[in-house]
Amino acid sequence: MAERRAYPSDLSDARWELVEPVLSAWRTERRRRALNIGRPPEHELREIMNAILYVDRTGVQWRYLPHDFPPWETVYGYFAKWQKDGVFVQLNGLLRELVRQKEGLNAQPSACVIDAQSVKTSASVPAAGQGTDAAKKIVGRKRSIVTDTLGLLLAVLVTAASVQDSDAGRILIEQVAAEHPAVRKTWVDGGYRRHLVEHAAALGIDMEIVQRNPRTRGFTPLPKRWTVERTYGWLMLHRRLARDYETLPARSEAMIHLAMTDLMARRLTGVLARPHKATPTADPGMKQREKTTS
């Protein structure tokens, strides 16, 4: 087959070197466990990943993938398998550690930020998986995320928009305590209830509620919490996340992990999504806070 022209979302050689070991190890393990190995794979892993990134970045439906990619059924099949086997979570964790080390921080975070975002859904999302965020007047789903002080993803939970922030936050804080035992501090907004603060304290995490000044008008970045708001801005660079198009919440979470993997791979290799903008850095005060708690 003739080599196709590259799309802007394609992995560069440098970015492919970052993700290739994880994907190759996955394929090797799958073939080892198979009862009948059969014929060798028809499509290269790099082309499969490029096609998935194309969907994530452009928002195109799977069936509308350009014909110079592998068949959409094959691409979606790999996406579903990688989501189920935790490949996107693994990639996100690996690249996050590399970015943190590049920024002069420990590989494991000691502080984090939690926030939630309600988004509208497409017609492909079952009504049973949706809800109404009464405060924001949005019918759809809610994305609750935990980031470190650089704004890099630690955990994500997609639920119906009707789920209370504190209920999703309880699940996330327990996940953070289990998977990131070095975390000792977290910041949240006023939407999280006092009982969650007590639950976090029982897990050994100091939760601080950062309140918005009621006299402030318009948008004002809140101390400590602005980094997680910026992360939502980064995610919106990927049009597949402009609203929730995924039938299953787990697939929505995979799309978020994929977007962050793409962002971190670009950051590590010096290729930004928008080259005219400088590489965003962490709040110096928050970085110092992490170093003192490590």
N, C-alpha and C positions, 0 to 999 in steps of 0.2 A: 504493500500500500504506500502511495506517495505521502511524504511528510506534509502534514497540514500546516497552515499558517497559525501562529500562536495568537491566543486571546490574551487580553490584559490580565485576566484572572489566573492564567497558567502559572504553574510553579517554575521558578527559575532553577538553574542547576544547583545554586547554593541552598535554596529553600528545599529542594527535593532531597538534598543530602541530610537535612535535619529530620525529615519525616520518613525517609525510606527504610531505615532499620526497623522501625516499629511495624510498618506495613509488611515488609518482607518476612519478619518473624511471625506475624499473624498468618500469612499464607503458608509458610513452612509448617506451622503447627496444625493448621487445618488439613493440609495434605497428609501429615503424619497420622492424624486421628481417623482419616477416611478409611473405610473398609476396602474400597476399590479406588486406587489413585486415578486410574484412567488416563486420558490424554492430558498433556500439559495445558495450562491456562492459555486461552486464546488472546486475551488482552493484557497489556502491560498495566501494572499497578499505578504508574505515574499518570497514564491516560485516564484511568478510572478516577483518580483523585482530582485531576484537572476538570473532569466533567462535573464532579460533585461541587467543586469550588465555583464552577460556572453557574450552577443553579443557585448556590448560596449568595453569590455576589450580584447576579443579575435579577434573581427572582423569577426566572422562567419556569414554567411547569415542566415536570420530568419528561412528558411526552413531546415537548417542544425543543428538546436538546438538539443542537445542530447535528447534521448527519455525519460530520467528520469526527464526531466522538463515537465511542462504542455504543451499541444499542441502549436505549434508555432503560429497558427492562434489566439489562445487565448492570448498568450503573446504579439503578435504584436497589437492586439486589445486594450489591456490595455495601451501599450506604446502610441498608437495614441490618446486614450482618455485622458491620463495624459498630453500629450503635449498640446492638445487642451484646456484642463481645467487649464493649468498653474501650474500643480503640480510640475514639475521639477524646474520651476522658484521659486516657493514657498520654496521648499527644499533647493535650493541654497542660498536663502536669509536668511533662518533660521540658517543654519549651518555657513554661513559667519559671522553673528553676534556673534555666539558662539566662533568661532575661534578668532575674533578680541578682544573680551572680555578676552579670555584666554591669548592673547598676551599683555594685558594691554592697549588696545586702546578703544575708544568709539565704541559702536555698529555701529554707522553710520559714514562713512568715510567723511573726509573733503578735501581729495586730491585723484587724480586718474591718470592713465596712459592710453593712447589710442594707439593702433597699429593694423596693418592689416597683414594677411598672406594669400597668394594665394596657393591653393592646386589643384591637378589634381582630376578629377572625374571618376567615373566608368561608365560602359555602361548603367546603370539603370537611370542615370540622363538625363533628356530631354535636347536636344541641345539648346532649347529656354532659358533654365535656366543657360547656361554657357556663357563664354566670354573669351577673351584673355587679360592677363596682359602683356602689351607690354614691360614693364620694366624688368620683371622677366621671360619673354618668357614661360609663363604657360597658358595652356588652361584649364579652369575649373571654380572654384568658389573662392570667397574671403571671409575670416572670419575676420571681424573687431570686436575687443573686447575692453572693458574697464575694468580695474582692479583697485583695491585699492593699497595701498603701500605695502601690503603683497603679492600681486599677485593674490588676490581672485577676482573672476568674479563679476562685477557689471552689465554688459550688453553685449550682443552679437548680431551681425547682419550678416547674410549670404546672399551674393549677387553673381551675376556673376562676374568673375574676372576682367572684363572690367570696372567695376564701379570705379570711382576715389576715392582715400582714403578720400579726403575732402568731397565728397558727402555722403559717408557712415558716416564719422565723424560728419557731421552736424546732421544727424538723431540721432546718439548716444549721442551727447552732449545735445541735446534737451531732450532725454530720461533721461539722468543723472540728468539734472536740475529739471525735474519733479519728479523723483522717489527718488533722493538723494539730497535734498535741502541744506544739510550742505556742499556739495562739493564747494570749492572756488578756487581750483588750479588743473591744469592738465598739463601733459607733453606729447608732441608728437614729431615725428621725422620730418625731412625735407620734407617728402612727403605730408604734410598737408599745404595748401595754407594760405596766409595771411588773406584772407577774412573770413576763419573759425575762426581765432584768434579774429577778430572783432565781429563775431557772438557770440562766447563764452563770450566775454566781455559784450555784451548786455544782456546775461543771468546771469551775475554776477560771471562768472568764468574766472580766469586769466589763459590763455593758453600760455605755454612756449614751443617754438620749440627748441629741443636739437639737434644741428647739429653734424654730424660726422666730425672729423678732416680729411680733404682730404689727408693729408700726412701719415695717419695711414694705415698700411698694415695688412691684415689678420683680424681675428675676434677680436674686442675689445668691451667689455661691455660699453655701454654709460651711463653716470651718470643719475640717476632717471629712465631711460627707461629700464634698464636691467631686472627689475622685471617682466615686461610684456613679455619679451622674454623668461624668465624662465617659465612663465605660459604656453606658447606654448610648451615648452619642457615637462612640466608635462602632457599636453594633449596628446602628442605623445606616452605616456605610454599605451594609450588605442588604440588598433590597428584599431578599427572602424573609428578612426579619422586620420589614416595615409593618406587617401585620402577621398573624399566626396562620400559616397555610397547612400545617401538618395535622393529619388525622389523629395521631397519637401524641400525647404530651412528651413522651420519651424521645420522639423524633424531633420535637421542638427544642428540647434540651440539647440534642445532638447538633442541631444547626447552630446553636449558640456556642457550643464548644468548638465547632468547626470555624466559626467566624473569629473567635479569639485565637485559635491556632494559626489562622492566616495572618492576623494582625501581628502576633508575636514573631512568626517566621520572617515577616517583612522587616520588623524592627531589628531582629538579630542580624539580618543580612544587609541592613541599610537601604532597603527598598520600601518606601512608604506608599500607602494607598493614595495619598495626595502629596506628590513630591515637593510642591511649593510650600508646604507647611513644615515647620520644624518638628523634630521628634519630641512628643510630650514627655515631661519628666514628672517625678513625684513631688509632692509638697515637701520641702526640706525639713519642716518641723515634724511631719509624719515619719519621714525616713529616720530622723534622729530618735523619734519615739520608739521605732522598731529596734534600733540599735541598742537603746538603753534597756529594753525589755528582753533582749535576746540573752 
